[in-house]
Amino acid sequence: MVFILFFFWRRSTVNGQVFSVGSRFTDLSYIGEGSYGMVVSAFDHKRNEMVAIKKIMPFEHQTYCQRTYREIHILRHFDHENIIPLYDAFTSEIFEDMKEIYIVEKFMETDLYKLLKVQKLSADHICYFLYQILRGLKYIHSANVLHRDLKPSNILLNRMCDLRICDFGLARIADPECDQAGLLTEYVATRWYRAPEIMLTSKIYTKAIDLWSVGCILAEMYSNRVLFPGKHYVRNLFNPHKTR
């Protein structure tokens, strides 16, 4: 006997945002938001599990289009237990909502940023988290991809302490056989986790920029405070912990 599920398209509202995701997804609940859009958790009746849905309106700006395409393109080729998996990406079937894109990913209960706000990590937790970050980063770099935006809020965690790297909107493919001069943008990564070569407006940089970010994250896991919290790159480099 074959069972066929029919999902009727409908809208759900979360924190004032309309999600046109159909009846396949129910129990939508707010997780967070940023310049990219909003993220909610939902129950996926097709996969029979909780998922995270990121709503993006990429067609409002060319940069959003590029980042959305880049993230979908990269994630659909990745398959690693320390990288967030892409389950689905679609637009609404309601005509007026087709300017929105929904990205469906694995649901993780929290992220490292939220965890560090409320808890001091043990040495064992720090070692285990660092191991998983480096393991995921090795896989990313083996594909000649630079993440370019590693930070605690892009490190997702679940209650079993499993860790997954997310948000590949700023990632770039760095082909070692091609001349990258002039192709890489200098304004990438969140300022607090930005490598010196990027701060100095260099457009030629390597995978080392991601390792710098990991070092900043490691220091933050030990101290529960940002290593370079300054509002200006010069203060960031020469006045760690004293730049607020």
Order of alpha helices (4+ residues) and beta strands (2+ residues): beta-beta-beta-beta-beta-alpha-beta-beta-beta-alpha-alpha-beta-beta-beta-beta-alpha-alpha-alpha
